[in-house]
Each structure stands twice: as C-alpha cells, then as structure tokens.
Amino acid sequence: MDSERIITRLRAEGYEIARKHDGADLVVVNKFGKQEALGEGLRDEIAKAAMAGLPVLLAVRLDFLPAWRAFVGEDWAELAADADTVERWAIDATRLAA
C-alpha cells in the first residue's frame, strides 16, 4: 500500500496535507514499528492524535501487533493491505471527522 496514493486521493477530494495534527481530519503515520513499540519514535504523536479523537491510519507489522495492542487496547480496526480498501476507509474516516 502506498501512502502517497492515499495522500493524492485525499488532495483530490479537497483535503490539505499538514505536518501537525492540529485541525486535522485524519492522521497518516508511516508505521508503528520498533521505536514506537519501545515507547519512542512517533508514539507520543500517535497517542495525541488518538486522544483528540482523530482517525489514525498506520501500518503495523505482525511482530509488532502485541505492542500495538498493548498501546491502544481494543479500539482499532484492521484493514486489508489493499490500496482500494485503505483509500475507502481514509475517505470515510475524514467525512465522519469533518
């Protein structure tokens, strides 16, 4: 799945891309990986966005799923790693957040 494709589609829908989550409708993070599992990396930013009630889109490798589940609990949805499914989720999530 290509995050650039999702961003391109969101721009086509009229959304702007920003580096901060303030005022955002959706937060896209490249991945929840080793650094985040260790409590570092973008973990704080992911938490802030989620606590603000923003939908967060990111990839989690299978070996990091236990750390992800420990971090977020049960309030998340797994998507098929298929661009159309992810794009549809992102568009729907932004419409619900708006």
GISULTA-V875698 format. One record per residue. N is the residue number from 1. RES is the residue in three letters. SS is DSSP state (h for helix, s for strand, l for the rest). PHI is phi in radians with two decimals (NA if undefined). BURIAL is I if it has 24 or more other ideal C-beta (glycine too) atoms within 12 Angstrom, else O. Layout:
BEGIN
n:N res:RES ss:SS phi:PHI burial:BURIAL
n:N res:RES ss:SS phi:PHI burial:BURIAL
END
This chain:
BEGIN
n:1 res:MET ss:l phi:NA burial:O
n:2 res:ASP ss:l phi:-1.99 burial:O
n:3 res:SER ss:h phi:-1.11 burial:O
n:4 res:GLU ss:h phi:-1.11 burial:O
n:5 res:ARG ss:h phi:-1.12 burial:O
n:6 res:ILE ss:h phi:-1.13 burial:I
n:7 res:ILE ss:h phi:-1.08 burial:I
n:8 res:THR ss:h phi:-1.06 burial:O
n:9 res:ARG ss:h phi:-1.15 burial:I
n:10 res:LEU ss:h phi:-1.11 burial:I
n:11 res:ARG ss:h phi:-1.06 burial:O
n:12 res:ALA ss:h phi:-1.10 burial:O
n:13 res:GLU ss:l phi:-1.42 burial:O
n:14 res:GLY ss:l phi:1.74 burial:O
n:15 res:TYR ss:l phi:-1.48 burial:I
n:16 res:GLU ss:l phi:-1.73 burial:O
n:17 res:ILE ss:l phi:-1.77 burial:O
n:18 res:ALA ss:l phi:-2.32 burial:O
n:19 res:ARG ss:l phi:-1.53 burial:O
n:20 res:LYS ss:l phi:-1.97 burial:O
n:21 res:HIS ss:l phi:-1.53 burial:I
n:22 res:ASP ss:l phi:-1.04 burial:O
n:23 res:GLY ss:l phi:1.40 burial:O
n:24 res:ALA ss:l phi:-1.40 burial:I
n:25 res:ASP ss:l phi:-1.77 burial:I
n:26 res:LEU ss:s phi:-2.70 burial:I
n:27 res:VAL ss:s phi:-2.00 burial:I
n:28 res:VAL ss:s phi:-1.94 burial:I
n:29 res:VAL ss:s phi:-2.08 burial:I
n:30 res:ASN ss:s phi:-0.94 burial:I
n:31 res:LYS ss:s phi:-2.90 burial:O
n:32 res:PHE ss:s phi:-1.87 burial:I
n:33 res:GLY ss:l phi:-2.16 burial:I
n:34 res:LYS ss:h phi:-1.00 burial:O
n:35 res:GLN ss:h phi:-1.08 burial:O
n:36 res:GLU ss:h phi:-1.18 burial:I
n:37 res:ALA ss:h phi:-1.08 burial:I
n:38 res:LEU ss:l phi:-1.51 burial:O
n:39 res:GLY ss:l phi:1.54 burial:O
n:40 res:GLU ss:l phi:-2.08 burial:O
n:41 res:GLY ss:l phi:1.03 burial:O
n:42 res:LEU ss:l phi:-1.65 burial:I
n:43 res:ARG ss:h phi:-0.97 burial:I
n:44 res:ASP ss:h phi:-1.11 burial:O
n:45 res:GLU ss:h phi:-1.16 burial:I
n:46 res:ILE ss:h phi:-1.09 burial:I
n:47 res:ALA ss:h phi:-1.08 burial:O
n:48 res:LYS ss:h phi:-1.06 burial:O
n:49 res:ALA ss:h phi:-1.12 burial:I
n:50 res:ALA ss:h phi:-1.11 burial:I
n:51 res:MET ss:h phi:-1.17 burial:O
n:52 res:ALA ss:l phi:-1.41 burial:O
n:53 res:GLY ss:l phi:1.43 burial:O
n:54 res:LEU ss:l phi:-1.50 burial:I
n:55 res:PRO ss:s phi:-1.18 burial:I
n:56 res:VAL ss:s phi:-2.09 burial:I
n:57 res:LEU ss:s phi:-1.92 burial:I
n:58 res:LEU ss:s phi:-2.72 burial:I
n:59 res:ALA ss:s phi:-1.76 burial:I
n:60 res:VAL ss:s phi:-2.33 burial:I
n:61 res:ARG ss:l phi:-1.17 burial:O
n:62 res:LEU ss:h phi:-0.96 burial:O
n:63 res:ASP ss:h phi:-1.26 burial:O
n:64 res:PHE ss:h phi:-1.80 burial:I
n:65 res:LEU ss:h phi:-1.03 burial:O
n:66 res:PRO ss:h phi:-1.03 burial:O
n:67 res:ALA ss:h phi:-1.17 burial:O
n:68 res:TRP ss:h phi:-1.10 burial:I
n:69 res:ARG ss:h phi:-1.09 burial:O
n:70 res:ALA ss:h phi:-1.13 burial:O
n:71 res:PHE ss:h phi:-1.30 burial:I
n:72 res:VAL ss:h phi:-1.88 burial:I
n:73 res:GLY ss:l phi:1.32 burial:O
n:74 res:GLU ss:l phi:-1.78 burial:O
n:75 res:ASP ss:l phi:-1.55 burial:O
n:76 res:TRP ss:l phi:-2.75 burial:O
n:77 res:ALA ss:l phi:-2.25 burial:O
n:78 res:GLU ss:l phi:-1.57 burial:O
n:79 res:LEU ss:l phi:-1.91 burial:O
n:80 res:ALA ss:l phi:-1.11 burial:O
n:81 res:ALA ss:l phi:-1.39 burial:O
n:82 res:ASP ss:l phi:-2.33 burial:O
n:83 res:ALA ss:h phi:-1.00 burial:O
n:84 res:ASP ss:h phi:-1.12 burial:O
n:85 res:THR ss:h phi:-1.10 burial:O
n:86 res:VAL ss:h phi:-1.17 burial:I
n:87 res:GLU ss:h phi:-1.05 burial:I
n:88 res:ARG ss:h phi:-1.07 burial:O
n:89 res:TRP ss:h phi:-1.08 burial:I
n:90 res:ALA ss:h phi:-1.09 burial:I
n:91 res:ILE ss:h phi:-1.12 burial:I
n:92 res:ASP ss:h phi:-1.09 burial:O
n:93 res:ALA ss:h phi:-1.11 burial:I
n:94 res:THR ss:h phi:-1.23 burial:I
n:95 res:ARG ss:h phi:-1.20 burial:O
n:96 res:LEU ss:h phi:-1.20 burial:O
n:97 res:ALA ss:h phi:-1.30 burial:O
n:98 res:ALA ss:l phi:-1.26 burial:O
END
